[in-house]
Amino acid sequence: MPGHFADDLTAAIIDKHAPVCVGIDPSYERLPESIKRKFGDDQVAALREFCTEVIGAVAPIVPAIKPQIAYFEVHQSAGVKLYFDMIALARASGLMIIGDIKRSDIGSTAQAYARGHVSGENCPDAVTVNGYLGSDGLTPFISEGDADGRGIFILVRTSNPSGAVIQDFADASGKKFYQHMAEQVAALGRDSVGSSGLSRVGAVVGATYPDEARQLREMMPEQLFLVPGYGAQGATAADCAASFRPDGTGAIVNASRSVIYAFDKNPDVDWRQAVGQAAGAFAADVADAVF
Amino acid sequence: MPGHFADDLTAAIIDKHAPVCVGIDPSYERLPESIKRKFGDDQVAALREFCTEVIGAVAPIVPAIKPQIAYFEVHQSAGVKLYFDMIALARASGLMIIGDIKRSDIGSTAQAYARGHVSGENCPDAVTVNGYLGSDGLTPFISEGDADGRGIFILVRTSNPSGAVIQDFADASGKKFYQHMAEQVAALGRDSVGSSGLSRVGAVVGATYPDEARQLREMMPEQLFLVPGYGAQGATAADCAASFRPDGTGAIVNASRSVIYAFDKNPDVDWRQAVGQAAGAFAADVADAVF
């Protein structure tokens, strides 16, 4: 059956009462000492064990993970192999997967990316993309996902300080560039709305600007929002709530470092248990704010 | 010795009298029939042979190649291995390499990309990046290249039709978004200008809008321009000339499909010879327009 990313993720969120995903951003330097000792110089093997254990720890708690491919590409081809292997493992563990790849290119080149990252073997259920090149760069990612109902999240408003220098550029009416991008995203997603009322074409909207998130929620009523910025980047669950629809659907909040490195602040329990506890606390915190 | 990307590329361009690079965008479907027959179902092996032969054919003629990583990522980890292997081969063949990766992310994630693509093993001399996330997303690519003097090209004005919908968004003074981006790029590159007067921080400026390229040349006097759009995308050498400084330096024009698939239009010679001839004609055409 083909599926529809936004519908399926919405159902999984409700099922687990957890409108969150855990970002898999593995840095060798930050791994538990026990793993570093076990694998010595083989950093990729160490990352494999770490990711495998993290996926096992969070799979009962959250509906989805968001592997950040940059942390895999540090290790070039061996890291890329690990990225796709971990997607396969997560899927077998009942998780949905958002590949945070933020790719951008045009026409046949975007098509090539999409064949590798959307419709290829062990690809995630959705990927993030950058819209600076316009719809030429986006439609191939959508069309390669048609057969399996896969989704994309287009960068609209990022959660980092210097993003505003670029994204706040405003026209004569006061409309900002990220709002212009939001209009493009809403238009692009109109043809792929599922039974949840949400499109397979979603938006990345940082949690650190809740007033803007509320405006964007109105401008993009059919978009599923992927919301970074919780935890390590400073946003609270209340800030994140601005990205949801009134019924508590329409968004998924991500936390990465505050969950997967939770053992740093909780050294008295097994490190996997610390990760699982942090995932549970994160899910409960956001669920309480939105449901 | 550390080197400086813009200085070194400028010297290599003058040395070969060829202000051009050849884009390596290998699609299995478009390979010569002789290669498809030889390798059967092993598409990556076929691409390896094709890229190896193309690099050999163009190395005496042009100063640089621009591998487009999307065409390698189609084949996931095996393709990424081939990408880095081909960079090593090109370097051993005396070519400079611009990795067309158009990555974009922030902070520690951008740092991870940069460690994989700028300062890691067999990395290219420069990479393309997307500036939508602001300087947070760009400085890691610059700083990881400090030790080897490596460069970046930031997307400013792309050569595709729908790019204008995004990039022409204008403020009250009429300044367009891509011009706003150009100002950021000029500021970001100010601290890394070499003896050529050009910065290690360059800009991607499509050839299909020569009037805009002339304006951008004035706004970014210290930027090396990477100019796509020649050939298959419709721009002429005269269009491309708008991106150069009056002395004929300051830009490098890329052509991909019109060179590497030149055998399609020249079936009477060995395919490698057709590629070499097309590279030579391309280099001469642009050199005549700018020198």
Interface residues (C-beta under 8 A of the other chain):
Chain A: D25 S27 Q68 A70 Y71 E73 V74 H75 Q76 S77 A78 G79 V80 K81 F84 K102 R103 S104 D105 I106 G107 S108 T109 A110 A112 Y113 R115 G116 H117 G120 E121 N130 G131 Y132 L133 G134 S135 D136 G137 L155 T158 S159 N160 P161 S162 G163 A164 V165 I166 Q167 F169 A170 D171 A172 F177 H180 M181 Q184
Chain B: D25 S27 Q68 A70 Y71 E73 V74 H75 Q76 S77 A78 G79 V80 K81 F84 K102 R103 S104 D105 I106 G107 S108 T109 A110 A112 Y113 R115 G116 H117 G120 E121 N130 G131 Y132 L133 G134 S135 D136 G137 L155 T158 S159 N160 P161 S162 G163 A164 V165 I166 Q167 F169 A170 D171 A172 F177 H180 M181 Q184
